[in-house]
């Protein structure tokens, strides 16, 4: 007969305190975000430093007083790229060239991070275990918010440090870093707030990103219409132009940015203290509706899942390209009057801007990035459903996982075509309103010409789903976002042709200004199918997560 020693009961003094549990939770949240924070900080620190370092060799002699005045006064330039100030300074040129892009990048990343460490933890059931102890929901939200805001601080410091190391003025470097860090903090606070409002991570992420992009659109309108310049104060993208690093170096607008972050953070904490775990403050209206007929088949279920995201992405890109179409004649007039800028745009990959067809083709090259992100995001949702065990019941039925993933990929392909088509119709409507001379067939041809790049993103995302399921979205967006950045840098700084050829955009024709490159399109489609096939093979062979 053996005896067992009864487990020792912990004394009250030995039990973990709420503060100790909270510190452990904070460390776990830091571990979740540290890799992404490091990658974003490296990009945000290196890219501006690189542009500033190359400024003297490439752009310094391109700007005279008359050119600067023309840029500052042109409404199309202000709308698309922000106010052109201090272009005769390497730091000012870098802010104008990269500031809005980096602010959008870090804002979206932080918004997704904010929903990940709040609503994502609740969706996965891990928050319930934590909240079964001494920690409360509002304390968990507060620590998640602190970690996300801290990550934004790191990103902002990296941006400032990069420009300081490039030799730009210290005041401008610090202010630029403060705005970039503020954009990340704003996105992170929005993500945490959306996680309290909606009961599903993907919906919360969509809401946070939509609000951020609405702020970008408001900045564009405020820059293009003087009477609406007050819209600058509503987002970090507009605050960047108000701060004007390397020109006016204003500090006061940062107070407005800080107020925005504070209000969003306070709202998130108030909502966290007034809801149940796993629930959002906004009820799920789908439960009150009759089930969709699409749910009766596997293809219908795949289409049902992409309906709302497709409508949201289509509305977003349509709004942007409607504005692009309305600015078509203004941009053409500006480039005809300032040929030096047309030549400089050509060196940066935007050739033939003086014609409406070339103008549309150049802007359509940007369309591949959001459409590719949309396609990769649909596969990332599949990976998220798997990790949260939402596929367990479905795959317990006579449904093969390869078949399910293939239908998801086909639905994402159809959605990508719809999103691209919405952009084509929108730019045609805008250009028709100003009699720019762009036909509907030309607009649709230019929009659909970038779909192969989006399908490369889809193929890369499916590849990651099979072999690297924890990194589906970063790998999926790489062909579009990374490829576009590579092409711009290669054209701007004269990199060797083999390096430039690594970008998918190097194999796209400038449709509708040129005829489609059939060979390039077929090559990208073949690579996309190959990547997707390899991904499906890996998906069939590995175990399910979650």
Buried (B, 14 or more C-beta within 10 A) or exposed (E): EEEEEEEEEEEEEEEBEEEEBBEBBBEBBBEBBEEBBBEBBEBBBBBBBBBBBBBEEBBBEBBEEEBBEBBEEBBBBBBBBBBBBBBBBBBBBBBBBBBBEBBBBBBBBBBBBBBBBBBBBBBBEEBEEBBEEBBBBBBBBBBBBBBBBBBBBBBBBBBBBBBBBBEBBEEBBBBBBBBBBBBBBBBBBBBBBBBBBBBBBBBBBBBBBBBBBBBBBBBBBBBBEEEEBEBBBBBBBBBBBBBBBBBBBEEEBBEBBBEBBEEBBEBBBEBBBEBEBEEBEBEEEEEEEEEEEBEEEBEBBBBBBBEEBBBBBBBBBBBBBBBBBBBBBBBBEBBEEBEBBBEBBBBBBBBBBBBBBBBBBBBBBBBBBBBBBBBBBBBBBBBBBBBBBBBEEEEEEEBEBBEBBBBBBBBBBEBBBBBBBBBBBBBBBBBBEBEBBBBBEBBBBBBBBBBBBBBBBBBBBBBBBBBBBEBBBBBBBBBBBBBBBBBBBBBBBEBEEEEBEEBBBBBBBBBBBBEBBEEBBEBBBEBBEEBBBBBBBBBEEEEEEB
